Amino acid sequence: MSDHHTHVQEFFGARAADWDTRFPDDGPAYAAAVAEIGLREGDRVLDAGCGTGRALPPLRAAVGPSGVVLGADLTPAMLEAAVRAGRDREGQLLLADVAALPLRAQSLDAVFGAGLIAHLPNPAENLRELARVVRPGATLALFHPIGRAALAARQGRRITPEDLRDEANLRPLLAGSGWDMTSYVDEDARFLALAVRRG
């Protein structure tokens, strides 16, 4: 296991038990972001870096009982918290690294990633892996329930020009990884970038 993986597991593992209580009001923001993906009944969707599975209920509602919902996370404690919350009933949980997903190529219709981009060790390579597992024309949603400035203020830091979520950085990063950005929103109340996999 790489140092990055160990760091991620230690950071999130220590916070998993009370993660949902730290952010109790995020549910509507997750539901609104999922609604913007445009999922249909029967679609197959991955929540990449699913954490405690907060996106799984709206993803299940969007794809219905005939759809497939997968939640992949690197941290066992986060997946255990998702099970305790009953979210494993909404989708299949996978202990997996988004850099090497145990999924067939072109097997999904969409990927949802809440807070994901900042935790990717090799963003271009990792976004290419997400592109590998979806069909051409599939959607990628990179989401955070608060915007970049609000998140930086919460963490006691300033936004830097290197921030991957900055549109000027994210658009070419996605383009070089097989995705075309179709919309970008960065407001205090949310961050949501949508991209489509090129054919």
C-alpha positions in Angstrom: 0.0 0.0 0.0 1.3 3.4 -0.9 2.0 6.2 1.6 -0.9 8.1 0.0 -3.3 5.2 0.6 -2.2 4.9 4.2 -2.6 8.6 4.8 -6.1 8.6 3.3 -7.2 5.5 5.3 -5.8 7.0 8.6 -7.4 10.4 8.0 -10.9 9.1 7.1 -10.7 6.1 9.4 -10.3 8.3 12.4 -13.3 10.4 11.3 -15.7 7.7 10.0 -17.7 7.1 13.2 -18.9 10.6 13.5 -18.7 11.7 9.8 -22.4 12.0 9.2 -23.0 13.9 12.5 -20.4 16.5 11.5 -22.3 17.2 8.3 -26.0 16.5 9.1 -27.6 18.9 6.7 -25.9 17.8 3.4 -28.6 15.4 2.3 -30.6 17.9 0.1 -27.4 19.1 -1.6 -26.5 15.5 -2.4 -30.0 14.8 -3.8 -29.9 18.0 -5.9 -26.5 17.1 -7.4 -27.6 13.6 -8.2 -30.7 15.0 -9.9 -28.4 17.0 -12.2 -26.7 13.9 -13.5 -29.8 12.9 -15.5 -29.8 9.3 -14.5 -32.6 7.1 -15.9 -34.3 4.0 -14.6 -32.0 1.0 -15.0 -28.8 2.9 -15.3 -25.6 1.7 -13.7 -23.8 4.3 -11.5 -20.7 4.4 -9.3 -20.2 6.6 -6.2 -16.4 6.9 -6.3 -14.9 7.5 -2.9 -18.4 7.0 -1.4 -17.4 7.4 2.2 -20.4 6.7 4.4 -22.6 6.4 1.4 -24.6 9.6 1.7 -25.1 9.7 -2.1 -26.4 6.1 -2.3 -30.0 6.8 -1.4 -30.6 9.5 -4.1 -28.6 7.4 -6.6 -30.8 4.4 -5.9 -33.9 6.6 -6.2 -32.7 7.9 -9.6 -31.9 4.5 -11.2 -34.8 2.6 -9.5 -34.9 -1.1 -8.5 -33.7 -2.2 -12.0 -30.6 0.0 -11.8 -27.2 -0.8 -10.3 -25.6 1.4 -7.6 -22.0 0.8 -6.5 -20.1 2.6 -3.8 -16.4 2.3 -3.8 -14.1 3.5 -1.0 -10.5 2.9 0.1 -11.3 3.2 3.8 -12.8 0.2 5.6 -14.1 2.3 8.5 -16.1 4.5 6.1 -17.8 1.5 4.5 -18.5 0.1 8.0 -20.2 3.4 8.8 -22.2 3.2 5.6 -23.4 -0.3 6.7 -24.3 1.0 10.2 -26.4 3.7 8.5 -28.2 1.1 6.4 -26.9 2.5 3.1 -25.7 -0.9 2.0 -29.3 -1.6 1.2 -29.2 1.1 -1.5 -26.2 -0.3 -3.4 -23.2 -2.7 -3.3 -20.2 -1.5 -1.4 -16.7 -2.2 -2.6 -13.5 -1.8 -0.7 -11.6 -0.5 -3.7 -9.2 2.2 -4.9 -10.6 4.4 -7.6 -7.2 4.3 -9.3 -7.7 0.6 -10.1 -11.4 -0.3 -10.0 -12.5 -4.0 -10.2 -15.0 -3.2 -12.9 -15.2 -4.0 -16.6 -14.5 -1.3 -19.2 -17.6 0.6 -20.3 -19.8 -1.0 -17.8 -21.3 2.1 -16.2 -23.5 5.0 -17.2 -22.3 7.5 -14.7 -19.8 8.3 -11.9 -20.5 10.5 -8.9 -17.6 11.8 -6.8 -18.3 13.8 -3.7 -15.1 15.5 -2.4 -13.1 13.1 -4.6 -10.8 15.2 -6.7 -8.8 16.7 -3.8 -7.9 13.1 -2.6 -6.7 11.6 -5.9 -3.0 10.9 -5.8 -2.6 11.1 -9.6 -5.6 13.1 -10.8 -5.1 12.7 -14.6 -4.4 9.0 -14.3 -7.3 8.4 -11.8 -9.8 10.3 -14.0 -8.7 8.1 -16.9 -9.5 5.1 -14.8 -13.0 6.5 -14.2 -13.4 7.1 -17.9 -12.4 3.5 -18.6 -15.3 2.1 -16.6 -18.0 4.2 -18.2 -19.5 4.0 -21.7 -19.0 6.9 -24.2 -21.4 9.7 -23.4 -21.5 8.8 -19.7 -21.5 11.5 -17.1 -19.0 12.3 -14.3 -20.2 14.5 -11.5 -17.6 16.1 -9.2 -19.4 17.5 -6.3 -18.9 19.1 -2.9 -21.8 20.3 -0.7 -20.1 23.7 -0.3 -18.1 25.8 -2.7 -14.4 26.2 -2.8 -14.3 29.5 -0.9 -16.6 28.2 1.9 -14.6 25.0 2.2 -11.3 26.9 2.4 -12.7 29.2 5.1 -14.0 26.1 7.1 -10.5 24.6 6.9 -8.8 27.9 7.8 -6.9 28.2 4.6 -6.9 30.3 1.4 -7.7 29.1 -2.1 -4.5 28.7 -4.1 -4.1 29.0 -7.9 -3.2 25.3 -7.9 -6.6 24.2 -6.6 -7.7 21.4 -8.9 -11.3 22.4 -8.5 -10.6 25.8 -10.1 -12.3 25.8 -13.5 -9.1 26.9 -15.2 -7.3 23.8 -13.8 -10.2 21.3 -13.9 -11.3 21.8 -17.5 -7.9 20.9 -19.1 -7.4 18.1 -16.5 -10.7 16.5 -17.5 -10.0 17.0 -21.2 -6.7 15.3 -20.9 -8.3 12.4 -19.1 -11.1 11.6 -21.7 -13.8 13.9 -20.4 -15.4 17.1 -21.7 -16.7 19.5 -19.0 -20.3 20.4 -19.7 -21.1 22.6 -16.7 -19.3 24.2 -13.8 -20.8 25.8 -10.6 -18.8 27.1 -7.7 -21.0 28.9 -5.2 -20.9 29.1 -1.4 -23.7 26.5 -1.2 -22.1 24.0 -3.6 -19.5 22.9 -6.1 -20.6 20.8 -9.0 -18.7 20.1 -12.2 -20.3 17.8 -14.8 -18.4 16.2 -17.6 -19.2 13.7 -20.4 -16.9 10.9 -21.5 -15.8 11.4 -25.0 -16.6 8.6 -27.5 
